[in-house]
């Protein structure tokens, strides 16, 4: 069957004001051990030189076949850009993806893929015909800090991404990563047949990757993640940008959950969100209080605190052992993680509140 396909692997790259990173992303596609047959770059509401740089890559004789589309006045954010790329692809292959395209990779224009990403993702999908997609394990790029505060902020994000990547290696994942998601073309065609579009086009849709993951599950497909399918992505260099990014993700998730309601595909996320907020309250409340008590009185009067403290020190450190001893030391010190937890608690709480009391403005 694969020999009859027009394109075994097609990549769609939505790019909005990504002149800094778009060539890096495209070069990582050209360096794949299983190079894509076609790359579609959708330059989306850009005001910089993203179009010029993408076209520069497309014109290189050593590049994979690349088409650059310019989508001005797009009201539907990343979802609209992705759907435009899919519409172009469907027109190019005669209207339907099934039978003409094997796989579709969606990746951000600030993402760099491991050279064996496509090869490994294809192997994962080939292992189970019921799998509709495999998500990347996202890791943050290192060495980008310029000050001690920025080193701390970026370092905590690196730890956060690595910890999440370790936990995503399972048969069913919360969401396909926007940084890199490898889909079976047949699964995407089933969404097109079901609702006319793969990605939900609504200006309120802040998390097209999560909504599409739910839609795939609802239509009968399984999704997974793989630790060997690695995508290296940009980190937020300032606290303001970090909070804005995470509020967008978290608020978009809450919006989608409110729209979908309690179902067999959303209950786990709802429960995780509620338990996460309760857990943060417990750690920041009870945990911090006990640390103050220990600092004042010592352990002699309460040996249970020794056990709790040992757990608080060892458990976070062991979860990031793949990052080396420096990351383990940072986690074992507790204070850096507690500070980051405060930031996390703020964006989670603010996201829930904003979902209920504020409207989402359109992306201009």
Backbone torsions as a table, in degrees:
resi	resn	phi	psi	omega
1	UNK	NA	-42.1	-175.5
2	UNK	-61.6	-31.9	-178.7
3	UNK	-69.6	-18.0	-179.6
4	UNK	-88.4	-10.7	-177.2
5	UNK	-71.2	145.0	173.1
6	UNK	-71.9	-40.7	179.4
7	UNK	-136.8	120.8	176.1
8	UNK	-73.2	-42.6	-178.9
9	UNK	-137.1	124.1	176.3
10	UNK	-118.0	137.6	179.3
11	UNK	-113.2	132.2	174.9
12	UNK	-114.6	123.6	-176.2
13	UNK	-120.5	99.8	172.9
14	UNK	-75.8	134.0	-174.2
15	UNK	-137.1	114.8	177.7
16	UNK	-119.5	111.3	-179.3
17	UNK	51.3	55.2	-177.9
18	UNK	-118.6	38.0	-179.2
19	UNK	-61.6	-25.6	-178.7
20	UNK	-74.8	-38.6	-170.9
21	UNK	-112.7	-8.7	-170.9
22	UNK	-64.8	-38.6	179.8
23	UNK	-67.1	-37.3	177.0
24	UNK	-60.7	-44.5	-179.9
25	UNK	-63.9	-46.7	-178.8
26	UNK	-66.8	-37.6	177.0
27	UNK	-62.3	-35.0	178.7
28	UNK	-67.4	-27.4	174.8
29	UNK	-73.4	-39.1	178.4
30	UNK	-66.5	-24.2	-177.6
31	UNK	-90.8	4.7	-178.5
32	UNK	-66.7	144.3	175.3
33	UNK	-66.7	-28.5	170.3
34	UNK	-118.3	91.0	-173.1
35	UNK	-67.3	145.4	177.6
36	UNK	-67.1	151.0	177.9
37	UNK	-80.5	-24.3	-178.7
38	UNK	-154.1	136.6	174.1
39	UNK	-118.3	128.8	176.3
40	UNK	-115.1	112.9	177.3
41	UNK	-99.4	120.7	178.5
42	UNK	-105.3	103.2	178.9
43	UNK	-78.5	116.9	-160.0
44	UNK	-119.9	106.0	178.2
45	UNK	54.5	35.7	-175.5
46	UNK	-86.9	147.3	177.5
47	UNK	-121.2	7.8	-179.7
48	UNK	-114.7	-152.1	-174.8
49	UNK	-99.4	24.9	179.3
50	UNK	-57.3	-44.4	-179.6
51	UNK	-59.6	-43.9	-178.0
52	UNK	-63.6	-44.8	-177.8
53	UNK	-69.7	-38.4	177.9
54	UNK	-64.2	-41.4	179.1
55	UNK	-67.2	-34.0	176.2
56	UNK	-59.4	-44.1	176.9
57	UNK	-63.7	-44.5	-177.9
58	UNK	-61.0	-31.9	-176.9
59	UNK	-80.2	-12.7	178.9
60	UNK	-69.9	131.9	-177.0
61	UNK	-68.4	-22.1	-179.3
62	UNK	-87.9	-6.4	-178.6
63	UNK	-79.7	151.1	169.7
64	UNK	-60.3	161.3	177.9
65	UNK	-54.7	122.5	-173.9
66	UNK	-133.3	133.3	176.0
67	UNK	-116.8	132.9	179.6
68	UNK	-113.0	120.2	179.1
69	UNK	-110.0	139.8	178.0
70	UNK	-108.2	118.0	-176.6
71	UNK	-115.0	93.5	178.7
72	UNK	-88.7	155.1	177.3
73	UNK	54.6	44.1	178.3
74	UNK	-84.3	114.7	-178.1
75	UNK	-84.6	-7.8	-170.4
76	UNK	-112.4	26.3	170.2
77	UNK	55.2	-144.8	-176.3
78	UNK	-64.7	-36.0	179.9
79	UNK	-59.5	-42.3	179.5
80	UNK	-64.8	-39.0	179.3
81	UNK	-66.2	-42.2	179.3
82	UNK	-64.7	-42.1	179.4
83	UNK	-66.1	-34.6	176.1
84	UNK	-62.6	-44.5	178.1
85	UNK	-60.5	-40.2	178.8
86	UNK	-68.4	-37.2	177.9
87	UNK	-63.8	-42.6	178.1
88	UNK	-61.1	-43.5	-179.3
89	UNK	-63.9	-43.8	179.6
90	UNK	-62.7	-40.5	177.3
91	UNK	-63.4	-36.7	-177.2
92	UNK	-70.2	-26.1	-176.3
93	UNK	-108.5	9.2	174.5
94	UNK	99.6	12.6	172.4
95	UNK	112.7	-31.4	-178.4
96	UNK	-128.3	142.2	179.4
97	UNK	-75.9	-39.6	-176.7
98	UNK	-60.7	129.0	180.0
99	UNK	88.8	-16.2	179.5
100	UNK	-114.8	-29.7	-178.4
101	UNK	-126.5	136.5	179.3
102	UNK	-88.0	-49.7	-174.8
103	UNK	-142.0	151.3	175.6
104	UNK	-127.7	121.6	176.6
105	UNK	-101.9	128.1	175.5
106	UNK	-111.3	127.7	-179.4
107	UNK	-144.1	151.4	177.8
108	UNK	-76.7	155.7	-178.2
109	UNK	-81.7	1.6	173.7
110	UNK	-112.6	21.6	-175.1
111	UNK	-113.9	143.1	175.6
112	UNK	-119.2	124.4	-176.8
113	UNK	-92.0	145.9	171.7
114	UNK	-59.3	143.2	-176.0
115	UNK	-56.6	-23.2	-178.9
116	UNK	-105.5	17.4	-177.2
117	UNK	-57.3	-55.1	-176.1
118	UNK	-63.6	-42.6	178.4
119	UNK	-57.9	-47.2	-178.2
120	UNK	-69.8	-40.0	-179.7
121	UNK	-64.7	-38.5	177.2
122	UNK	-63.8	-38.9	178.7
123	UNK	-65.1	-37.6	179.0
124	UNK	-63.8	-48.1	-179.2
125	UNK	-65.2	-34.6	179.9
126	UNK	-67.9	-19.2	-177.4
127	UNK	-77.0	-16.6	-176.1
128	UNK	-152.7	111.5	-177.7
129	UNK	-66.8	-13.1	178.2
130	UNK	-87.3	-6.0	178.5
131	UNK	-78.3	124.6	177.6
132	UNK	-92.2	-19.4	-178.9
133	UNK	-167.9	156.2	174.5
134	UNK	-126.8	130.7	-176.8
135	UNK	-94.2	149.8	175.6
136	UNK	-70.6	154.7	164.7
137	UNK	-92.9	112.5	-173.3
138	UNK	-87.9	130.0	175.9
139	UNK	-124.0	144.9	179.7
140	UNK	-82.8	144.4	177.0
141	UNK	-74.3	139.3	-175.2
142	UNK	-99.5	170.5	173.6
143	UNK	74.3	23.0	-175.8
144	UNK	-103.6	4.2	-173.4
145	UNK	-86.0	154.3	-179.6
146	UNK	-128.0	-3.7	-179.7
147	UNK	-149.7	162.0	178.5
148	UNK	-57.2	-41.5	179.5
149	UNK	-63.9	-43.3	-179.9
150	UNK	-67.5	-35.3	176.4
151	UNK	-61.7	-41.8	177.7
152	UNK	-64.8	-48.3	-174.7
153	UNK	-63.4	-45.9	-179.7
154	UNK	-71.1	-35.8	178.6
155	UNK	-63.2	-39.9	178.5
156	UNK	-67.7	-33.9	175.9
157	UNK	-68.0	-38.7	176.9
158	UNK	-60.2	-45.3	177.8
159	UNK	-62.6	-43.0	-179.4
160	UNK	-61.3	-46.2	-179.9
161	UNK	-64.2	-42.6	-179.0
162	UNK	-65.1	-40.1	179.0
163	UNK	-64.5	-41.8	178.9
164	UNK	-66.3	-38.9	179.5
165	UNK	-62.0	-39.8	178.5
166	UNK	-64.8	-33.7	-177.3
167	UNK	-85.0	-7.7	-176.1
168	UNK	-91.5	-1.0	-177.5
169	UNK	-82.6	82.4	-179.5
170	UNK	-156.6	175.1	-171.8
171	UNK	-75.9	-22.1	-177.4
172	UNK	-136.3	125.6	-175.4
173	UNK	-114.6	156.3	179.4
174	UNK	-62.7	-47.8	-177.1
175	UNK	-152.6	144.8	171.8
176	UNK	-73.0	132.7	-175.0
177	UNK	-70.9	130.7	176.6
178	UNK	-64.2	-26.6	-179.7
179	UNK	-65.2	-31.5	179.8
180	UNK	-168.8	111.0	178.7
181	UNK	-134.5	128.9	-175.2
182	UNK	-110.1	113.4	-173.3
183	UNK	-108.6	148.4	167.0
184	UNK	-75.3	128.0	-176.8
185	UNK	-59.5	-33.1	178.0
186	UNK	-61.5	-36.8	179.4
187	UNK	-67.4	-41.3	178.5
188	UNK	-66.6	-37.8	177.9
189	UNK	-64.7	-33.6	178.3
190	UNK	-65.4	-35.5	175.7
191	UNK	-67.9	-39.7	177.8
192	UNK	-62.0	-42.0	179.3
193	UNK	-67.4	-32.5	-175.3
194	UNK	-78.4	-47.5	-172.9
195	UNK	-131.7	4.8	173.7
196	UNK	86.8	-9.0	179.5
197	UNK	-154.2	149.9	177.0
198	UNK	-80.6	-47.1	-176.1
199	UNK	-106.5	134.2	-174.4
200	UNK	-69.5	116.3	-178.6
201	UNK	-92.6	98.9	178.0
202	UNK	-153.9	133.2	-176.1
203	UNK	-62.9	-16.6	178.0
204	UNK	-84.1	-8.7	-175.8
205	UNK	-79.5	101.3	-179.2
206	UNK	-93.1	-14.3	-175.5
207	UNK	-133.2	72.2	-178.0
208	UNK	-61.9	-28.5	-179.5
209	UNK	-68.8	-41.6	179.9
210	UNK	-69.2	-43.2	-179.6
211	UNK	-62.9	-39.5	179.3
212	UNK	-68.5	-36.1	176.1
213	UNK	-60.4	-45.2	177.5
214	UNK	-61.6	-41.6	-178.9
215	UNK	-63.8	-39.0	177.4
216	UNK	-62.5	-44.7	179.4
217	UNK	-64.0	-42.2	-179.1
218	UNK	-65.1	-26.8	179.7
219	UNK	-92.4	6.4	171.6
220	UNK	102.5	3.3	-179.4
221	UNK	-94.7	151.6	172.5
222	UNK	-98.8	152.5	174.0
223	UNK	-129.8	155.7	-179.2
224	UNK	-146.7	177.5	174.6
225	UNK	-132.9	158.6	-178.8
226	UNK	-140.9	130.4	-176.7
227	UNK	-67.2	-20.1	-178.4
228	UNK	-90.1	-10.1	175.3
229	UNK	-92.7	88.8	-167.3
230	UNK	-102.0	133.9	173.3
231	UNK	-122.8	126.6	178.1
232	UNK	-96.7	123.1	-171.9
233	UNK	-124.3	161.3	179.1
234	UNK	-69.1	149.4	174.8
235	UNK	-109.1	162.1	-179.1
236	UNK	-85.7	120.3	-173.2
237	UNK	-79.9	-14.9	-179.7
238	UNK	-128.5	158.1	179.8
239	UNK	-63.0	-39.5	-179.8
240	UNK	-62.2	-45.3	-179.8
241	UNK	-67.5	-36.3	177.8
242	UNK	-62.5	-48.4	-178.8
243	UNK	-64.4	-40.7	178.5
244	UNK	-61.2	-42.9	179.6
245	UNK	-63.7	-48.3	-175.2
246	UNK	-72.5	-32.4	174.1
247	UNK	-63.5	-39.8	179.0
248	UNK	-62.8	-45.6	179.6
249	UNK	-64.4	-50.1	-174.9
250	UNK	-68.8	-43.5	-179.9
251	UNK	-64.3	-40.0	177.4
252	UNK	-62.3	-38.2	177.2
253	UNK	-64.7	-45.0	179.1
254	UNK	-63.0	-42.3	177.9
255	UNK	-58.0	-45.2	-179.0
256	UNK	-65.5	-40.1	178.6
257	UNK	-64.4	-40.4	178.5
258	UNK	-65.3	-37.6	179.4
259	UNK	-68.9	-41.0	-177.2
260	UNK	-79.6	-36.5	-174.9
261	UNK	80.8	-171.6	-177.1
262	UNK	-82.9	111.2	176.9
263	UNK	-132.9	176.0	179.5
264	UNK	-68.6	-13.3	178.8
265	UNK	-100.9	-13.7	-178.0
266	UNK	-111.3	-17.7	-172.9
267	UNK	-61.0	-37.2	-177.7
268	UNK	-65.2	-41.2	178.9
269	UNK	-66.7	-41.5	178.3
270	UNK	-61.4	-46.7	179.8
271	UNK	-63.4	-40.6	179.5
272	UNK	-63.5	-40.1	179.4
273	UNK	-64.4	-46.6	-179.6
274	UNK	-64.4	-47.3	179.8
275	UNK	-65.3	-33.4	177.5
276	UNK	-64.0	-42.9	177.4
277	UNK	-65.1	-41.1	177.3
278	UNK	-65.6	-39.2	179.0
279	UNK	-64.8	-41.3	177.0
280	UNK	-62.7	-41.5	178.5
281	UNK	-62.0	-41.3	-179.9
282	UNK	-64.6	-48.5	-176.4
283	UNK	-65.7	-45.9	-177.6
284	UNK	-73.2	-26.6	179.3
285	UNK	-88.9	-74.6	-177.2
286	UNK	-63.6	-45.3	-176.8
287	UNK	-61.1	-46.3	-179.9
288	UNK	-64.7	-40.0	178.5
289	UNK	-60.6	-43.8	-179.4
290	UNK	-67.2	-34.6	176.7
291	UNK	-63.8	-38.3	177.7
292	UNK	-66.3	-40.8	177.9
293	UNK	-61.6	-44.0	179.2
294	UNK	-62.8	-41.5	-179.7
295	UNK	-62.2	-30.9	-177.5
296	UNK	-88.3	-40.2	-170.0
297	UNK	-111.1	-16.7	-175.6
298	UNK	82.7	-174.0	-175.0
299	UNK	-97.5	-7.9	-169.2
300	UNK	-61.0	-33.2	-175.8
301	UNK	-87.4	-11.6	-175.9
302	UNK	-148.0	85.9	-179.3
303	UNK	-63.9	-22.1	177.7
304	UNK	-60.3	-32.8	178.6
305	UNK	-64.8	-29.6	177.4
306	UNK	-62.9	-43.4	179.2
307	UNK	-65.4	-45.3	179.8
308	UNK	-62.2	-43.5	-179.5
309	UNK	-65.0	-40.3	178.0
310	UNK	-60.8	-40.5	178.3
311	UNK	-65.0	-46.0	-179.4
312	UNK	-62.2	-29.7	179.6
313	UNK	-81.0	-45.0	-171.3
314	UNK	-82.5	-40.5	-174.7
315	UNK	-61.0	-51.4	178.7
316	UNK	-62.3	-36.3	-178.7
317	UNK	-66.2	-42.5	-179.1
318	UNK	-67.3	-28.5	-179.1
319	UNK	-69.4	-17.9	-179.6
320	UNK	-118.4	24.3	-176.7
321	UNK	-64.0	-23.8	178.5
322	UNK	-69.3	-15.0	178.1
323	UNK	-89.0	-6.5	177.9
324	UNK	103.2	176.5	-172.5
325	UNK	-69.3	-29.1	-179.5
326	UNK	-64.5	-45.0	178.2
327	UNK	-65.3	-38.9	178.5
328	UNK	-63.1	-39.6	179.2
329	UNK	-65.3	-43.1	178.8
330	UNK	-58.8	-44.8	-179.6
331	UNK	-68.1	-36.6	-179.2
332	UNK	-69.7	-23.4	179.3
333	UNK	-72.1	-18.1	175.3
334	UNK	72.0	-48.3	-174.5
335	UNK	-58.9	-45.9	177.8
336	UNK	-57.2	-40.4	-179.7
337	UNK	-70.5	-36.5	178.7
338	UNK	-64.2	-40.3	178.0
339	UNK	-62.8	-44.2	179.7
340	UNK	-66.5	-33.1	176.3
341	UNK	-63.1	-36.9	176.6
342	UNK	-60.4	-43.9	178.4
343	UNK	-63.6	-43.6	179.9
344	UNK	-63.4	-41.8	179.1
345	UNK	-61.5	-38.3	-179.7
346	UNK	-64.0	-48.0	-175.7
347	UNK	-71.9	-29.4	176.8
348	UNK	-68.1	-47.9	-179.4
349	UNK	-64.8	-44.1	-179.3
350	UNK	-65.1	-33.0	179.1
351	UNK	-66.0	-43.2	179.1
352	UNK	-64.1	-44.8	-179.5
353	UNK	-63.2	-46.8	-177.8
354	UNK	-64.5	-32.8	178.9
355	UNK	-61.2	-33.2	-176.7
356	UNK	-92.1	-25.6	-171.1
357	UNK	-117.4	-10.0	-179.4
358	UNK	-126.6	157.0	176.5
359	UNK	-94.2	154.7	175.7
360	UNK	-88.0	124.3	178.9
361	UNK	-81.5	150.0	179.7
362	UNK	-67.1	151.2	179.0
363	UNK	-88.4	114.5	-177.6
364	UNK	-83.3	NA	NA
